[in-house]
């Protein structure tokens, strides 16, 4: 039998809830997901996804979005309706 270790972490409650809903749909519990994440860390010898700071263009786009000057849509259908009606 393998030895078991515990991990204790504090995370945002909404993030935890949202992630657990997705994990449930995937048929995984939190422990299984963490085990998979840790296995990937070992396999790739690092974080299994890219971590980087945004470039200047991305920062400018984020600031523009935060300013409220960018039109947003509630759905892709709303976007396509505007494109079609031009």
Buried (B, 14 or more C-beta within 10 A) or exposed (E): EEEEEEEEEEEEEEEEEEBBEEBEEEEBEEEEBEEEEEEEEEEEEEEBEEEEEEEEEEEEEEEEEEEEEEEEEEEEEEEEEEEEEE
